[in-house]
């Protein structure tokens, strides 16, 4: 990646924020992405570098500040790669993310959605129920933290403002234990409703029981799973945390996906329930994970099928669904399951909450062909979400009925979005 211009400073005007949290500016017709800026700011840029698909500038000074700019509350901000919007007041962060979402829907999805997009806000700090910490030894000292911005170097931290207080209180104790343990590369921490802590530890070489025992004896730690390049994973203590959401009880583990914002779990469920019909025969949860949306679906439909390819997540879903006789959980990919679904078993509703990569074209094709009456799509990646909506609504077979956003990730550019679609044609 080489410079576009000399190292002499230039002044650029930030036009808007785009997906990824970067500010967009132009120089001589060249689009330039700038970190740590806000719309309508004049900034000094000393070097501009060309990448494969874009150009980036290095901002050295903010000359004219946006009135919503603030001093970032985290001492690691700008070095740590975890957050990219702490320099904006929280309410303004939400506005910027919704604007970026709307722009992405239009640019990638071809959707001119002019209605208001309601947003459920979050407490801006202390919301994360899980985190992945990187571990390294440098000059004999243990470093624990997150990757630095645009780097695989570790930014050591003493605490993270996005984590609850009891997790931050655990970090120095954990670092002290790690001084006596060799070979640890990453640690995933997850906390349950009862503030108990669960660890997944990735080490070089073969997992050892001694490592597990040392970590499990750490105050507040309820379960430890150690994985490595050789041997079988070693687990000691409880297998999963209990997550209470309303009347439902879920199982969560640090090796599996679970909605990360502990404050908005109930809002996600309640918003889904408002979009569901009062009753129905069959619902299909295509990427069910640990069953987060499967349980509320089972309250409205006579039968609910959850499909999940990750074996560990499916085990957690079975724990959550053990008292529900109308839930059937299936191991496999969404596309493989749909190819085996009998033609006369068309669901009344399909819910999808896929990974960031979105759904494959084969799933979108199945939806267009079989036309279940209602679709609900959750996503934390607006670009693939917009692409998939374009695929699904192609040929005029579905219409977008509602859009809603959830700020599951304050201080970052990420946002969760939910769409409900309705079939406008009848399946053959």
Buried (B, 14 or more C-beta within 10 A) or exposed (E): EEEBBEEEBBEBBBBBBBBEBBBBBEBEEEEBBBBBBBBBBBBBBBBBBBEEEBBBBBBEEBEEBBEBBEEBEBEBBBBBBBBBBBBBBBEBBBBBBBBBBBBBBEEBBEBEBEEEBEBBBBEBBBBBBBBEBBBBEEEEEBBBBBBBBEEEBBBBBEBBBBBBEEBBEBBEEBBEBBEEBEBBEEBBBBBBBEBBBBBBBBBEEEBBEEBBEBBBEBEBBBBBBBBBEEEEEBBBBBBBBBBEBEEBBBBBBBBBBBBBBBBBBEBBBBBBEEBBEEEBEBBBBBBBBBBBBBBBBBBBBEBBBBBBBBEBBBBBBBBBBEEBEBBBBBBEBBBEBBEEBEEEEBBBBBBBBBBEEBBBEBBBBBBBEBBBBBBBBBBBBBBBBBBBBBBBBEEEBBEBEBBBBBBBBBBBBBBBBBBBBEBEEEEE
